[in-house]
Amino acid sequence: MKKTPPILAALAMTFALPAFAQDAAATEAAAPVSADVAYVFNTLLFLIGGFLVMWMAAGFSMLEAGLVRSKNVTVQLFKNVSLFAIAGLMYWLIGYNLMYPSDDTWTIAGVIGTFFSPVSLDPVGAGDVAGGYSAGSDFFFQLMFCATTASIVSGTLAERIRLWPFMIFTVILTGLIYPIEASWQWGGGFLSEMGFSDFAGSTLVHATGGFAALAGAIVLGAREGKYRADGRMQPLPGSNLALATLGTFILWLGWFGFNGASQLAIGSVNDAADVSRIFVNTNMAASAGVIAAIALTHVLYGKIDLTMVLNGALAGLVSITAEPLFPSIFGSVLIGAVGGALAVLVVPVLDRLKIDDVVGAIPVHLVAGIWGTLIVPASNPDTSFGTQIFGIVVIGVFTFVTSFAIWMILKATMGIRVTPEAEITGLDVSEMGMEAYPDFIQAK
């Protein structure tokens, strides 16, 4: 039998220390809670977590509005409002039951659930205590994750995509792509049975949005003037870093609902303690992502880049999302720091490949999401690196190939890109006929 190298043993202990503490705590009997009390607290957790994640829509809006040029701000704000509304309707009509089919409604074993079976709420004044939480709170919370997936695509494809093709893709992403792949894990599908683990969606939500965005960016192409004939990259600075910073803080706040409520229960002493652990680990990973981005941009460029620091925070948050419960605080710091570093290092790689990602969503959501999912077994003993890799590959191939095909169909049938003239003028005028900053128009 091979002996584990000391450094690997130490690393495993670093990530897994809380697991031992948790096992010890589990042996102590917690004070019993009535089913009614547990139902109320669990429902409140879903509702509070849900509206915190809903507030992340405002964060995405502000972040994107700040990172695009002023001539494209109105369109970005409209896209974020419209995608949220589309997600709500599509998830109700199709997505929720595709994602959470009952045991007898899988149309293909463990792969696809039930189509066209709109969600039903509990009857007025008749909550089902046996269910543990209200049907409405569960639907509302899960819907917010669906909308988040679409928000990731919006920022990457900014400043050159037409509105109607984007909205059509959002219908397919929120109604079909996201619910199907998420059902493989959260809906009790084949990945769940294999032991794949993604606590709050580093891959199921964030990397999925990143794969869809990557496919769209490849089909759509880069913005006019982004890459020069000699291959060099031309910076196209955003309009308002104050808005981008506000958006980052809103997202940071919303992430406590994203990760914390993914515990799915707070009706017991142990669950309440675990939710608090998740809050702390989530915050520490984000903080570490910021510091890593500060240090790395200073070393690489001689000056600190605020936009990369903001993305460092978000990458830290995405990284810890796959497993915010089991790591120690130090383990969470390491996970977040690596995520923040990846957000900085992947940007020039994309530029060399001439993949134009306006807001940096691919490094933040796709790359950091993969990293966060891969590192789960370092702290969670219930899964393995092989299983995690398999789950990432399956979800990635499905999402990227499907998204790429849809983008190509949209490009061939109706066109997905605005004209060069419209891009120079700005999408606010060409697509919507209104501007976010009309008082600052230069006289012609």
Salt bridges, closest charged atoms under 4 A:
GLU159 OE1 - ARG69 NH2 3.11
GLU159 OE1 - ARG223 NH1 2.50
ASP230 OD2 - ARG232 NE 2.79
ASP356 OD2 - ARG223 NE 2.74
GLU423 OE1 - ARG417 NH2 2.98
